[in-house]
Amino acid sequence: MGQAARQRGLRTVQSASFALPDGLRSAEHLHAGPDFADAVAPAYGIAPLEAPCDWLAGLPQELTRRDVRMMPIAEAYALRRPAFVKSPNDKSIRAMVYADGSRLPGPDAVETATPVLVSDTVTFTAEYRLHCLDGAVHTGSRYAEGGRLALGPLPESARAFGADVLAETGAALPSAIVIDVGLLDGHWAVVEANAAWASGLYTACPDRALDVILRAAGPADDVALRDRPFIRTPS
């Protein structure tokens, strides 16, 4: 990613902490985790774009192939079955299968109104990351098979499913976003949406992924009107 940026004449800086790098007086883009973005983006006038918290839960089951619901964690405490639980747009609640709601972080660790996504426990045969720009799949790659890291190329069938998802739901997403999709019981399904500025590339084309990242986290003054509702608000 850094090499692709430098080939465009962009200066790149890495930070080992959430503090603003010494001597850095301006920045226009970022590629980092949510906590770093929340700490740094406002100071530089960068507007990170992300999917709505309830986007995945609002998809028709024909696209998810499983039950996915968003609820406050206080409601998830009542679960009495195994479920996959995660935070919608950050990592405040570890993404994993919980035996039941009692295993989730308690009220002493997290606000009870904190939203979480709760879904059926499933295993995808293969999973693919799609970097999407302006309603089209711009680049992508395979990142897992059977729940384990397995890098590989993006097949045309995954690209075609991504195009279908964007055609049906793209208006509810920012113009630059990452969508993960996978094969579930022989059918294509949406895994989740992720902010492009916080997503790894795997084996996607770095230059084309950079197109998406630059749009997804750029100067606030340059954000198009249609993307303004998707600007992340620091928690």
C-alpha positions as CSV (number, residue, x, y, z in Angstrom):
1,M,0.0,0.0,0.0
2,G,2.8,2.4,0.9
3,Q,4.6,1.8,-2.3
4,A,1.4,2.4,-4.3
5,A,0.9,5.7,-2.5
6,R,4.5,6.8,-3.0
7,Q,4.2,6.0,-6.8
8,R,1.5,8.6,-6.9
9,G,3.7,11.2,-5.2
10,L,2.0,10.9,-1.8
11,R,4.1,11.1,1.3
12,T,3.4,8.3,3.8
13,V,3.9,8.3,7.6
14,Q,3.5,5.5,10.1
15,S,2.7,6.0,13.7
16,A,3.4,3.6,16.5
17,S,0.8,5.1,18.8
18,F,-2.5,7.0,18.8
19,A,-0.6,10.3,19.2
20,L,-0.2,12.6,16.3
21,P,3.2,11.9,14.7
22,D,5.9,14.5,15.6
23,G,6.4,17.1,13.0
24,L,3.3,16.2,10.9
25,R,1.4,19.4,10.4
26,S,-1.1,18.2,7.8
27,A,-2.5,15.0,6.4
28,E,-5.3,14.3,3.9
29,H,-5.9,10.6,4.2
30,L,-5.4,7.7,6.6
31,H,-5.3,3.9,6.6
32,A,-5.7,2.7,10.2
33,G,-7.9,1.1,12.8
34,P,-11.0,2.8,14.2
35,D,-9.4,3.9,17.5
36,F,-6.5,5.6,15.6
37,A,-9.0,7.2,13.2
38,D,-11.0,8.6,16.0
39,A,-7.9,10.0,17.7
40,V,-6.3,11.5,14.6
41,A,-8.9,12.2,11.9
42,P,-10.6,15.2,13.5
43,A,-7.3,17.0,14.1
44,Y,-6.5,16.8,10.4
45,G,-10.0,17.4,9.0
46,I,-10.2,13.9,7.6
47,A,-13.6,12.4,7.1
48,P,-13.6,8.6,7.4
49,L,-16.6,6.9,5.7
50,E,-18.3,3.8,7.0
51,A,-21.4,1.7,6.5
52,P,-24.4,2.4,8.8
53,C,-24.3,0.2,11.9
54,D,-27.5,-1.6,10.9
55,W,-26.7,-2.2,7.2
56,L,-25.9,-5.9,7.5
57,A,-29.0,-6.5,9.8
58,G,-31.2,-4.7,7.3
59,L,-30.3,-6.9,4.3
60,P,-32.8,-9.5,3.1
61,Q,-32.0,-13.0,4.2
62,E,-31.5,-13.9,0.6
63,L,-28.3,-12.0,0.7
64,T,-27.1,-13.0,4.2
65,R,-28.3,-16.7,4.2
66,R,-28.5,-16.4,8.0
67,D,-30.4,-14.5,10.7
68,V,-28.6,-11.2,11.6
69,R,-29.9,-8.7,14.1
70,M,-28.7,-5.5,15.6
71,M,-29.6,-4.9,19.3
72,P,-28.2,-3.2,22.4
73,I,-25.8,-5.5,24.3
74,A,-28.2,-5.4,27.2
75,E,-30.7,-7.3,25.1
76,A,-28.0,-9.7,23.9
77,Y,-27.3,-10.7,27.5
78,A,-30.5,-12.6,27.4
79,L,-29.3,-15.0,24.7
80,R,-29.4,-18.6,25.8
81,R,-27.8,-20.1,22.7
82,P,-24.5,-19.9,20.9
83,A,-24.3,-16.8,18.6
84,F,-21.7,-14.9,16.7
85,V,-21.6,-11.4,18.2
86,K,-19.5,-8.4,17.1
87,S,-19.5,-4.6,17.1
88,P,-20.9,-3.1,13.9
89,N,-18.0,-0.8,13.0
90,D,-15.2,-1.2,15.5
91,K,-13.6,-3.8,17.7
92,S,-15.0,-2.8,21.1
93,I,-16.8,-6.1,21.3
94,R,-14.6,-9.0,20.2
95,A,-16.0,-10.7,17.1
96,M,-16.5,-14.4,18.0
97,V,-19.0,-17.1,18.8
98,Y,-20.3,-16.7,22.4
99,A,-21.8,-19.8,24.1
100,D,-24.6,-17.5,25.4
101,G,-25.2,-13.9,26.4
102,S,-23.7,-14.4,29.8
103,R,-20.2,-14.7,28.1
104,L,-20.4,-11.1,26.7
105,P,-18.5,-8.3,28.3
106,G,-20.6,-7.1,31.3
107,P,-22.1,-3.7,32.2
108,D,-18.9,-3.0,34.2
109,A,-16.9,-3.1,30.9
110,V,-19.3,-1.6,28.3
111,E,-22.3,0.6,28.2
112,T,-25.5,-1.4,28.1
113,A,-26.8,0.6,25.1
114,T,-23.8,-0.4,23.0
115,P,-25.1,-1.8,19.7
116,V,-24.0,-5.3,18.7
117,L,-24.7,-7.5,15.7
118,V,-25.9,-11.0,16.6
119,S,-26.1,-13.7,14.0
120,D,-26.4,-17.4,13.6
121,T,-23.2,-19.4,13.9
122,V,-22.1,-20.5,10.4
123,T,-18.9,-21.6,8.6
124,F,-18.2,-20.1,5.2
125,T,-16.5,-22.4,2.7
126,A,-14.6,-19.5,1.3
127,E,-14.5,-15.7,2.0
128,Y,-13.6,-12.8,-0.3
129,R,-12.9,-9.1,0.3
130,L,-14.3,-6.7,-2.3
131,H,-13.0,-3.1,-2.5
132,C,-15.9,-1.2,-4.0
133,L,-16.0,2.3,-5.5
134,D,-18.9,4.2,-7.0
135,G,-21.2,1.1,-7.0
136,A,-18.7,-1.3,-8.6
137,V,-16.3,-3.9,-7.4
138,H,-12.9,-2.2,-8.0
139,T,-10.6,-5.0,-6.8
140,G,-10.6,-7.9,-4.3
141,S,-9.1,-11.2,-3.3
142,R,-9.8,-14.4,-1.3
143,Y,-8.8,-14.2,2.3
144,A,-10.1,-17.4,4.0
145,E,-11.3,-21.0,3.4
146,G,-13.1,-22.9,6.1
147,G,-12.6,-20.1,8.6
148,R,-8.8,-20.1,8.1
149,L,-6.5,-17.6,6.4
150,A,-6.1,-18.7,2.7
151,L,-5.1,-15.9,0.3
152,G,-6.0,-16.2,-3.4
153,P,-7.4,-14.5,-6.4
154,L,-10.9,-13.1,-6.7
155,P,-13.1,-15.4,-8.9
156,E,-15.6,-13.8,-11.3
157,S,-18.5,-15.4,-9.5
158,A,-17.6,-13.5,-6.3
159,R,-17.2,-10.2,-8.3
160,A,-20.6,-10.9,-9.9
161,F,-22.3,-11.4,-6.5
162,G,-20.7,-8.3,-5.2
163,A,-22.1,-6.4,-8.2
164,D,-25.6,-7.7,-7.4
165,V,-25.3,-6.7,-3.8
166,L,-24.2,-3.2,-4.8
167,A,-27.0,-2.9,-7.3
168,E,-29.6,-3.8,-4.6
169,T,-28.1,-2.1,-1.5
170,G,-25.4,0.3,-2.7
171,A,-27.5,3.4,-2.1
172,A,-27.3,2.6,1.6
173,L,-23.5,2.6,1.5
174,P,-20.8,5.2,1.0
175,S,-19.3,5.4,-2.4
176,A,-16.1,3.8,-1.1
177,I,-16.5,0.7,1.0
178,V,-15.3,-2.8,1.6
179,I,-17.8,-5.7,1.4
180,D,-16.8,-9.2,2.5
181,V,-18.7,-12.0,0.8
182,G,-18.5,-15.8,1.1
183,L,-19.9,-19.2,0.1
184,L,-22.3,-20.6,2.6
185,D,-23.9,-24.1,1.9
186,G,-23.1,-23.6,-1.8
187,H,-24.8,-20.1,-2.0
188,W,-23.2,-16.7,-2.0
189,A,-23.8,-14.6,1.1
190,V,-22.7,-11.2,2.5
191,V,-20.3,-11.6,5.4
192,E,-20.2,-8.0,6.5
193,A,-19.2,-4.4,5.4
194,N,-16.0,-2.8,6.6
195,A,-14.6,0.7,6.3
196,A,-12.0,0.7,3.5
197,W,-9.6,2.8,5.5
198,A,-9.5,0.1,8.2
199,S,-9.4,-2.9,6.0
200,G,-6.4,-5.1,4.9
201,L,-5.7,-5.7,1.2
202,Y,-4.8,-9.4,1.3
203,T,-3.8,-10.0,-2.4
204,A,-6.0,-7.3,-3.9
205,C,-4.4,-4.9,-6.4
206,P,-2.7,-2.3,-4.1
207,D,-3.2,0.6,-6.6
208,R,-6.9,-0.1,-7.2
209,A,-7.4,-0.6,-3.4
210,L,-5.7,2.7,-2.9
211,D,-8.4,4.4,-5.1
212,V,-11.0,3.2,-2.6
213,I,-9.1,4.1,0.5
214,L,-8.3,7.6,-0.6
215,R,-12.0,8.2,-1.2
216,A,-13.0,6.5,2.0
217,A,-10.9,8.7,4.2
218,G,-10.1,12.0,2.7
219,P,-10.5,15.8,3.4
220,A,-13.9,16.6,4.9
221,D,-14.3,19.5,2.6
222,D,-14.1,17.1,-0.4
223,V,-16.8,14.7,0.7
224,A,-19.6,14.5,-1.8
225,L,-23.1,15.3,-0.6
226,R,-24.3,11.7,-1.0
227,D,-21.4,10.5,1.3
228,R,-21.9,13.0,4.1
229,P,-24.4,10.8,6.0
230,F,-21.7,8.1,6.2
231,I,-19.0,10.1,7.9
232,R,-17.8,8.3,11.1
233,T,-18.5,10.2,14.4
234,P,-15.8,9.4,17.0
235,S,-17.3,7.5,19.9
